[in-house]
Amino acid sequence: MSDEPQPPAARPVFYVSDGTGITAETIGHSLLTQFSGFRFVTDRIPFVDTPDKARQAVEEIVRAGASHGVRPVVVNSCVDPELNRILAESGALMLDVFAPFIAPLEEELGAPRQSRVGQAHGMVDFEVYHRRINAMNFALTHDDGMAINYDEADVILVAVSRAGKTPTCVYLALHYGIRAANYPLTEEDLESDRLPPRLRAHRRKLYGLTIDAPRLHQIRQERRPNSRYAELETCRREVSAAETLLRMERVPMLSTTHASIEEIASRILEELGINRGMF
């Protein structure tokens, strides 16, 4: 019998919400990253807005606890006290997203909370909603240089292929209503010591993304295995040339290798001086 320590059992974690669950999942993920050496199995249960749905969630949580042999963790953003009481019957560790903040806010504002279900990401402002949709459409039509009219862009991401431009543009559009375009640096662009002509008039909107060559090689291998495009040497050459070009043109730049998309987006907004609240 081996004396080596056994890895801990995977801990089931549920993000439960009366809405989309985005708030609970975002906060919960940030919490879990603070604990290394543990294995977490996560699941989101959205739209738990009736007692019956809460009881169904309880059954799912209890089953997971029995299957894994450990107490589940529930990160909960439901606002209805009755739903929270039912969810607590699961026996899981309950982490109420709002609890630490409600009492201080009630005291400061001199008014009690109003438990309104599903408001965190509801379509309560049509102007804001349409701004998000328009920003998404802009990001998709200006993906990988498909459209070249950047006059209405708030941000133009510049990088070699597969460095993270598209997901960052979509995130900026969805969460901030930012009109984000992206421009892929081609081999012809990388042979020059100047920005491509179509970008020069929009210098103040430019932000460069880079990535470690081995990581880029791995990503490209998954897309086009054993191609010249995916060769490690190709990746090294392109990344080096892109970084040199961006530095020479004094375009701000960030490596996406170990950064989350949330961090990338926040740094872009900060460095370009774009002050836009998160939806």
N, C-alpha and C positions, 0 to 999 in steps of 0.2 A: 504494500500500500504506500502510495506517495505521501511524503510529509510536506509537499509544497502546499501553500495556502490556496484554498479554492476561491475563485472569483465570486464576488457577491451576487446574489440572485438579482435578476433584472427587476427593477422597481417600476410598476405601472404608474403612469402619471396621466391624469385626465385634465384637459382644459374644458371647463363646463361654463356655458354662458346662455343667457336668455336672448342673445343676439348672435352675431357671426362667430364669436369666440376669438376674434383677432386680438382684442385687448388682453384676454387671459393668456393666450398662447404667447404673445410677445413678452409679457412680464414673466410668465412661467419659464420660458426658454432662457431669459436673462438670469433667472434665479438658478436654474439647473447648471448653467455653465460655471457657476462658482464652486461646484463640487466635482473634483476630478476623482477618478478611480471608481466611480459608480456607473452602473449601466441603467439607463432609463428607457422604458418603452412608452412612448407618448401617443395619445389619441385625443382628438377634439370632438366634443359633443355640443354642437351649437343649437340654438333655438329651443332651449329648454324653458318654455314660457308657460307651461301648465303643470298642475300637480301630476297628471298622468305621465307626461314626458319626464318629469323629475323622478318618478318611481321607475320608469324604464331605465333611466340613467343609473339609478341606484343598483338595479339588477346587473347592469353591465359592469359597474365598478366592483361589485361583490364577486362576480365571476372571475374578473381579472385577478383580484386578490387571492382567491382560492387557487387559481391556476398557477400563479407565480410563487405562492407561499409566503408572501410578504404583504404588509399593509400598503394599500395604494395611497397616492397623494392626489388631491384634487385642488387645482387652482381655479377658483370660482369667481365669476364676475356677475352672477345673478343678483338682482337687487331686491327681489320680492322675499321678505322674511319667511313666508310660508314655504316657498320653494327651497330656500336654504335649510330650513328645518328638515324637510324630507331628504335632501341630499346628505345631511349629516347622519342619517340612519344607515348609510353605507358603512360606517365605521372607519372611513378613510381619514387621513390627516387633511383637514379642511383649511385651505389658505384663501381667505376672502380678500380679493384684490382691493376692495374699497374700504374695508373696515378700519385700517390705521388712519385714514384721512377724514372720515365722515364726522366724527365727534369734534375734532379741532375746527373743521370748517363750519359746523353748526354753531359752535360757540362764537367763532369770529364773526359770522354773518348774522347771528341772532335769529336764525330760522332753521326749522327742521328740514331734513332731506325730503325729497319727493321721489318715491320709489317708482320711477317710470321705466317700464321694461323696454329693452331693445333700442335705447336712444344713442348708444355710443357710436354706432356706425349707420344709423338710420338716414334715410334720404329726407332730412328735415329742411334743407336749404337747396332749392332747385338751381339757383345760380351757381353755388359751389359744386353741386352734382354735375351740372353740364360742363363746368370748367374741367373737372376730372375726366369726363368722357372725351372732351375735345383734346385734352392733353394726351390721352391714350391714343386717340386717332393720329395725332401729330407724331407721336413716338413711332407708331407702326408704319406710317407713310414715309418717315425719314430714317428708317432703319438701314444701316449699312450703305448709306449714300444713295438710296433709291430715289430720293428727292433732293434737289440741290438748292432750293430756295430756303435759306436759313434766316431770312429777315425777321420772322416771327419767333425764332428759337430763343429760349431763355438760356439754354446750355447746349454746347456741342461737344460730345465726348470723342476724343481722338485716340486711336490705339490700333495695334495690329489685330488681325482676325483672331477671335476667340479669347480676348482678354477681359471680357465682362461688360462690354458696352451695352448690348441689348437689354440684359436683365436690369442693369442700373437705370437705363432710360425708362423702362416700364415701371420700375419701383418709384422713380421720381414723379412720373405722371400719375400713378395710382394714388400715392400717399400725399403728394404735395401739389398736384395740379401743375407741375412744371412741364413746359414744352421742351422736351429733351430730344435732340437729334444726335446721331452718331455718324462718324466718318471713319471708315477702315483704311488704314495706311497701306497702300499697295507697294509692290516692289519698285515701281517707277517713282512713287513718292519718296521712298526710302533712299533712293539713289541721289536725291537732291539735298542740298543743304538749306532749303527754304521750305516754308509751309506751302502746301498745294494752293494754287491761285484762288480756288473757290472758298478757301478758309481765311484768307488774309484780311478781308474786309470785316471779319467777325472775330478778330483776335480776342477781344475782351470776354467773349462767350466761351472760349475754348478751355477744355480741361482734359489733360492726358491721363490715360490709364496704362499701366505697365504690369508685367507679371514675370515671375521667374521662368526661365527657359524650360527647365525640366517639367514644371507644372503645365506650361503651355503645350509641351510635347505630349504629355499624358492626355490632355483634353482633346488635342487634335487627332491623336491616335484613335480615340473613341469615335470620332466623327469620320475620319478617312484613314483607316489603318494602313500602315506601311506605304504611305504615299510620300512624295517629296515634300509636300505641304506639311506633313507631320514629323519629318525627320528632326532629330534633336539639333543638328547643326543648322538647319533652316530656322528653327525657333530661336537659337542663340543669335544668329545673324540679324534677324528681323527685330528682336527685342533690343539688341545693342544699337542698331541704327535708329530705331524709333526713339529711344531714350536720348540719344545724342541730338537728334533733330529737335525734340521738345525742349531740351535744356538750352540749345542754341537760340531757339525762338522765345525762350523764357515763358513757356506755357506751364502752369502749375501741373503737377503730376503726382499720382498715388499708385502704389503697388496693390493689386487686388489679390495677391497670392494668399495671404493669411487674413485678409480683412472681410468682415461680413458685409452684405449688401447695405445694411442699415448704416454701418460705419462709413462706407464709401459715399453714400448719399449725403450723410451729414457733413462730411469733410468737403464735398464739392460745394454744397450750399454755403458753408462758412467761408471758404476761401474765395468764392466768387461774390460774396456779399449779398446773397439772395436770402431775404428774410420772409419765409413762407411757413405758416403754421401747418402742422400735420393733420390730415383728415381722419 
